[in-house]
Amino acid sequence: MKNNQGENSPSIKKNTLFNVIKTISSIIFPIITFPYISRVLRAENVGKINFGNSIVSYFSLIATLGVTTYAVRECSRVKNDKNLLGKIASQIISINICTMAFSYFILILCLMFIPVIKDYELLILIQSVSIIFTTLGADWLNTAMEDFKYITLRTFIFQFLALISMFLFVHKPDHYLIYAIISVLSSSGANITNIFYRRRYCKVRFTMNMNWKRHFPPIILLFAMLLSQNLLNNLDTTMLGIMKGDYQVGLYTTAVKIINIVSQVVASIAWVVMPQLSYQFAQKNYNKINKLLHDASAFTVALGLPCIVGINVSAPEIIEIIGGQEYLSAVPCLHILTISMAIGFLNGIYGNMILLPSKREKRFMIACLVSAGVNMVTNYIFIPYFGINAASAMTVLSSMVITIIVTSGIEKDIKFGNIMEMFKAPLMGSLGIIVIAIISKSLISNFWIKIFVVVACSITFYVAVLIGMKNEFAMSMLIPIIQRLSKTRRRKSTL
């Protein structure tokens, strides 16, 4: 069957917009609720929540293996063949259900025999329900079909309901378990609707004919890569909890949450372009590949650079808004983590947009494994002496290790275009943000007025610079809006 993916795929710009909206809606919940939660639950209970999440993340990884990334890649290649799509999707979700059962078996054994996590037993069990929702929902099928409009609407509705529930039911420190339940519904509850919605693509059912020989080797390879990434993302939190206690975890995870909020929005472009990159790599169409990579890189630079600068110039104010004055000790940690975030953007382009779609996940896996090993050893040495600042600095070091390994194996045919042109306008705009922040802080004493002026003026100035310097990303987003407005005016004038 002829595959017309390149022609029939939804617009990258529309999908990027939908995925950014979806990602933003996924992080609006913590943005709005965390200032409230951090004050109601206090740092100790916030630490418990995040320590529990770090433990559950390991078992979630066992349950999902490397299924999500693998499934998006494989299903996107056969998306126009409904029967073959249904067959492959059924095999993958059946494998996923088996690994989920195995994951729960290991989790129960750990809760029974490991004293360190036994004290968090009920909390961890509540948080682990997200594993069931994620597995049965199989959201990777919607991503492979590039149905980001549905994903966005569904996520927004569940986030809104969770937001209301949080303010209705969480009022004192003892309510941290209720908050855990609401967080699970917020983060993964929407996946349950996929069971009914995915029928429009193909028939997905449990099957004993899972074709392990075909699917399992690449899944295991991706699992090793994701395990190392998960260790890298959660090992510092787990080791801080064991070595320094819940309070230090509460401080550290507040800074990490801020970084993750920004990173998720910027990194959302990866899931938009991955299905099409997987197809184009299979066709060895490097002209199309380079165009997709160029556009994704321009998006990352234009959105990521001002965020990095903005966090650094307003770190104390951001921490105080998100957590309150109790969390101001996390400011140096936040500064350090912005370096890791910048390196992470680069790693995301090389790893998630080049190595994975081109089926060279082995190199990415090696990079992540080496990085996780470095992170574990250095955390063990330095966390006892320097606490959260050591954890954040070692995260930067680990990110640099990944960069060195992944960038050394990129094909010569991969070209990103004019890098300097990509950075020119964002750099000028970001310098303006620094100047605006310095002037505003020296002239305005009122906390909230100062924050409003810095944010409003910075956004206005930055967008004006991008448009004034005719930045490629800004113009590509602006021109369709202008064209649509002009069409609307013409229609009105003809009536």
GIFEN-V901931 format. One record per residue. RES is the residue in one letter. PSI is psi in whole degrees, -180 to 180 (none if undefined). Layout:
BEGIN
res=[RES;RES]
psi=[PSI;PSI]
END
This chain:
BEGIN
res=[M;K;N;N;Q;G;E;N;S;P;S;I;K;K;N;T;L;F;N;V;I;K;T;I;S;S;I;I;F;P;I;I;T;F;P;Y;I;S;R;V;L;R;A;E;N;V;G;K;I;N;F;G;N;S;I;V;S;Y;F;S;L;I;A;T;L;G;V;T;T;Y;A;V;R;E;C;S;R;V;K;N;D;K;N;L;L;G;K;I;A;S;Q;I;I;S;I;N;I;C;T;M;A;F;S;Y;F;I;L;I;L;C;L;M;F;I;P;V;I;K;D;Y;E;L;L;I;L;I;Q;S;V;S;I;I;F;T;T;L;G;A;D;W;L;N;T;A;M;E;D;F;K;Y;I;T;L;R;T;F;I;F;Q;F;L;A;L;I;S;M;F;L;F;V;H;K;P;D;H;Y;L;I;Y;A;I;I;S;V;L;S;S;S;G;A;N;I;T;N;I;F;Y;R;R;R;Y;C;K;V;R;F;T;M;N;M;N;W;K;R;H;F;P;P;I;I;L;L;F;A;M;L;L;S;Q;N;L;L;N;N;L;D;T;T;M;L;G;I;M;K;G;D;Y;Q;V;G;L;Y;T;T;A;V;K;I;I;N;I;V;S;Q;V;V;A;S;I;A;W;V;V;M;P;Q;L;S;Y;Q;F;A;Q;K;N;Y;N;K;I;N;K;L;L;H;D;A;S;A;F;T;V;A;L;G;L;P;C;I;V;G;I;N;V;S;A;P;E;I;I;E;I;I;G;G;Q;E;Y;L;S;A;V;P;C;L;H;I;L;T;I;S;M;A;I;G;F;L;N;G;I;Y;G;N;M;I;L;L;P;S;K;R;E;K;R;F;M;I;A;C;L;V;S;A;G;V;N;M;V;T;N;Y;I;F;I;P;Y;F;G;I;N;A;A;S;A;M;T;V;L;S;S;M;V;I;T;I;I;V;T;S;G;I;E;K;D;I;K;F;G;N;I;M;E;M;F;K;A;P;L;M;G;S;L;G;I;I;V;I;A;I;I;S;K;S;L;I;S;N;F;W;I;K;I;F;V;V;V;A;C;S;I;T;F;Y;V;A;V;L;I;G;M;K;N;E;F;A;M;S;M;L;I;P;I;I;Q;R;L;S;K;T;R;R;R;K;S;T;L]
psi=[134;135;118;33;-44;-31;-38;-9;143;158;135;-41;-43;-44;-38;-44;-48;-43;-35;-43;-44;-44;-42;-42;-31;-25;-9;-37;-55;-31;-46;-41;-30;-41;-37;-48;-42;-30;-35;-49;-25;163;-37;-47;-31;-39;-40;-46;-47;-32;-43;-42;-38;-35;-46;-33;-34;-42;-30;-38;-41;-40;-42;-19;-131;28;-46;-55;-44;-45;-41;-44;-48;-41;-32;-25;-23;22;-23;-2;98;-41;-46;-38;-46;-40;-49;-43;-40;-41;-43;-45;-30;-43;-42;-39;-40;-44;-30;-45;-43;-40;-43;-35;-45;-40;-45;-40;-42;-42;-29;-34;-6;108;-35;-39;-11;-32;-19;21;-54;-43;-47;-39;-41;-48;-26;-13;-26;-28;-43;-48;-44;-43;-52;-30;-32;57;-14;-26;-41;-38;-44;-36;-1;36;64;-20;-48;-46;-41;-49;-45;-45;-42;-43;-47;-37;-40;-44;-39;-37;-46;-44;-38;-45;-25;-34;-9;108;-11;166;-35;-8;17;-27;-37;-41;-37;-42;-47;-39;-39;-46;-36;-44;-34;-5;-32;-21;-25;-32;-21;-28;-36;-37;-36;-8;-23;-22;-48;172;120;124;163;135;145;-17;76;-8;56;-38;-35;-48;-35;-43;-51;-31;-44;-38;-45;-34;-44;-40;-47;-33;-45;-38;-42;-42;-43;-40;-29;-13;-40;-41;-45;-45;-36;-42;-40;-41;-32;-14;175;-34;-47;-37;-42;-42;-49;-46;-22;-45;-42;-39;-41;-45;-43;-36;-48;-44;-40;-40;-49;-40;-8;-22;-28;-43;-21;-45;-15;-46;-44;-35;-39;-44;-45;-35;-36;-32;-8;37;85;-22;-46;-40;-48;-34;-45;-44;-38;-47;-42;-39;-41;-41;-46;-45;-48;-33;-36;-42;-49;-29;-43;-47;-44;-41;-42;-39;-18;28;-48;-40;-40;-45;-42;-38;-46;-45;-24;174;-24;-23;7;-18;-14;-1;-50;-37;-41;-42;-45;-42;-22;-28;-44;-38;-43;-45;-36;-35;-44;-45;-35;-39;-50;-40;-60;-23;-11;-59;-45;-50;-27;10;32;44;-17;-42;-41;-40;-46;-43;-44;-38;-46;-44;-43;-39;-44;-43;-43;-47;-47;-36;-43;-35;-45;-27;-41;-27;-38;0;-130;-30;-34;-42;-42;-39;-38;-27;-40;-47;-43;-39;-38;-36;-44;-45;-46;-42;-45;-35;-17;-10;21;137;151;-24;-15;122;136;-4;-157;100;-41;-40;-35;-34;-20;-58;-46;-36;-45;-44;-38;-35;-38;-38;-41;-46;-45;-43;-43;-47;-46;-42;-29;-23;-25;127;-32;126;-52;-36;-42;-47;-44;-44;-45;-47;-50;-47;-38;-46;-46;-47;-44;-46;-41;-40;-44;-44;-44;-36;8;48;135;-45;-47;-43;-36;-29;-31;-40;-46;-34;-45;-43;-41;-40;-40;-38;-40;-42;-39;-42;-41;-37;-25;-15;none]
END
